[in-house]
Amino acid sequence: MSQENVEIVRQHLRRVTDPSPSFDLADEEIELDIRPMTPGYQGIIHGKDAVIDFWRDYLETWDEYVLEPIEIVEAGEDRVVVVADERGQGKGSGASFERRSGTIFTLRAGSVVKMKFFRTGEDALEAAGLSE
């Protein structure tokens, strides 16, 4: 099943700039946890519609946004770790940003049930027990 999960995550990443189709493979009760990436953020976003809305709002802040996966790693039967480069240019401000971040995807029965974002790829790999 873990290789199937890697392919599901790849499909999600290919469509990430359009949230509705991107989350076609998500469970209705998906959880999005950005607390490790955003200190001070207190909540976990619950439910497919809320996650799509959050992601759509995030993408709306950028005139230009690119997410480029660098590494996609199986992390057991139900988890996949993605290390990716993100870059964008802010709407209005024109400010650009660039970072390498990490995400742990948890899957069940062919659906993404949780996404947990991390400030760095190393943090995500460590949280998944894959650090050296």
N, C-alpha and C positions, 0 to 999 in steps of 0.2 A: 504493500500500500504506500510506502514512503516515496517511491519514485512517482506514483500517480499524484501524490500530494505536491511534489516538486513541479510537475506539469501544471497543476491547477494554479499554483502560485505564479508560474511563468505567464499563464493566460491572464491572470489578474494584472500583472505588471505591464503587459503589452497594452492594456486599455486604461491605464491609471489616470490619464488626463480627461476621461469622460466617466464620472463616477457611477452613473446608473448601470451601464454595461459592465463596468469593472467589478461591481459587486453582485453580478448575476450569480456568481459561484459562492456567495456568502449565505450563511444561515440567517434566518429571520431574526434570531436572537444574538447576532454577532456582538462582540464587545470590542471597543477600541480604547486602548490604554495608552495615553500619551504622557502620563506622569513622569516616567524616567527621562523623557526628552524635554519636558516643559516644567521646570521646578516651580512649585507653587500652584500648579493646576491640580485641583482636588478630586475631580471626578473621573469616572469611566463612562464612556458614551455607550449606551445600550440600544440595540435594535438596528435593523438594517436601514430603515428610513432615517434615523438620527445620524447614523454613520455616514450615509450618502450626503445628507445635508451638511454635516461638518466638513467632509472632504470637498464638497462643492464650494462652500464658503472659503476654505483654505485656498483652493485654486483661483478663486475670484480675486485674491489679493495680488496676483501676479499677471503682468502683461505677457510674460514668457515663463514657462516652467518646463523643466526636463528632469526626469527620474531615470537614471541609467544603472541597472543592476550590474554590480561588479562580481558578486559571488552569491550563489544560491546553494545552500548546504542542507542536506537531510540532517535532522536532529532527533532521531528516534522515529517511531511509527507515526506519530501524530503532529510533529512540528517541523517547520522549515525556517531556516534563518536566511534573511536576505541582507547583504551589505550593498548599499547603493550610493551613488553620487547624485546629489540633488543640486540643481542650480536654477536660478530664476532672476527676473527683473521685476521689481515692485511696480504696481500700477500707481500712476500719479507721481511717486517719488523718483522712479527710475533707478532706485538703489538696487544693486545686484547682490546676490548671495550665492555661496557655494559651500557645501558641506558633504561629508561622507557619514551616513547614518546607518542604523541597523534596525531591523524589524524581525520579531519572531511571530510567525503565523502558526496558529494551532488549527488543525483540521479534524473533522469528524464526518465520516460517511460521505466524503467527497465535497464537503462544504467548509468554508473558512468560518470558524466559530470565535476566533479571537485574533487580534492584531495588537502587538505591544511594541511601541516605538522606543528606540534608544538613541542617545546623543551620538554614539559612535558605533561602528561595526564591531569593534572589539568588545564593547559593553554587551551587545546583543549576543555575540558568540560566547562570552563568559557566562551570561545568564542562562544560556542553553547548555552549559557544561561542555563547550567545545573549545575553550581557550587552551593555549599551550602551557 
